[in-house]
Amino acid sequence: MKANFSFIILSFSIFFLASCSKDEGEGGTSSIKGKVMLKKYDNSYHTLLSQSTAPNEDVFIIYGSDHETYDNDYKTSYNGEYEFKYLQKGTYKIFAYTTDTTGVSVTGYVDENKPKIPVFTTVEVTKNGSTITAPDLTVIKNNKQGSSTIRGKVFLQLWESSMSLMLNSYYVHDQDVYIISKNGDQAYFDDYKTSYNGEYIFDQLPIGDYSVFTYSVDTTGVASSGSVDQTLQKVPVFTDVSVTSNNTVVTAPDITIIKIQ
């Protein structure tokens, strides 16, 4: 009887411990953060043109080591950083995609039709409430378009409806910004959503002239009517920027837009 009772206690303990154990994944108090670096090469991938952090890059995480499909993803911020929060203790695989340069040393070029390949790093979370910094992930791309960057900020003025009083002003986040090349057909070709500090970035640009724009409230007629007609479509606000050399960063003037309270 005593032996049976001990067996029951042991079985219960094992069951209890198993039921309390948790696998890798969300539901914890730890974080993994890291950074994606970008190396840009010439079209043949023989010459490194520049190295920088990689904004707006997709990063993926796999919980544990028993499967290969990703469990969550994150798009890097303006500074190339990512962070996965609320993780439990365990092993995690983090990856991003890079150009497959296999065979370039033989052929002299990269087959652009090949799919991209993952670049992995493995991180071990051993303590609750900890923040682990993962090794940098480095991705490579060729410089099909160019090697320069245009960056700037969007500034918002918040007015009351008659525009007799400005209520607030600040650099605005999550504002859609667009770029037009003035070197050809002047067609829109890229967009960017501003970061927390109102900043946007357009990279891989060749030498040439560009217009960057975003949309603002149309204040036409406010002087005569005494208020802004908010049924009017928004209007674009432009700033013109010239890129005069390769491997440069051009800071554009602030774009100021208006919003009505």
Secondary structure as GFF3:
##gff-version 3
##sequence-region A 1 261
A	DSSP	alpha_helix	2	20	.	.	.	ID=ss1
A	DSSP	beta_strand	26	41	.	.	.	ID=ss2
A	DSSP	beta_strand	48	53	.	.	.	ID=ss3
A	DSSP	beta_strand	58	63	.	.	.	ID=ss4
A	DSSP	beta_strand	72	75	.	.	.	ID=ss5
A	DSSP	beta_strand	81	87	.	.	.	ID=ss6
A	DSSP	beta_strand	90	98	.	.	.	ID=ss7
A	DSSP	alpha_helix	104	107	.	.	.	ID=ss8
A	DSSP	beta_strand	117	125	.	.	.	ID=ss9
A	DSSP	beta_strand	131	133	.	.	.	ID=ss10
A	DSSP	beta_strand	137	142	.	.	.	ID=ss11
A	DSSP	beta_strand	148	159	.	.	.	ID=ss12
A	DSSP	beta_strand	166	171	.	.	.	ID=ss13
A	DSSP	beta_strand	176	181	.	.	.	ID=ss14
A	DSSP	beta_strand	188	193	.	.	.	ID=ss15
A	DSSP	beta_strand	199	205	.	.	.	ID=ss16
A	DSSP	beta_strand	208	216	.	.	.	ID=ss17
A	DSSP	alpha_helix	222	225	.	.	.	ID=ss18
A	DSSP	beta_strand	235	243	.	.	.	ID=ss19
A	DSSP	beta_strand	249	251	.	.	.	ID=ss20
A	DSSP	beta_strand	255	260	.	.	.	ID=ss21
###
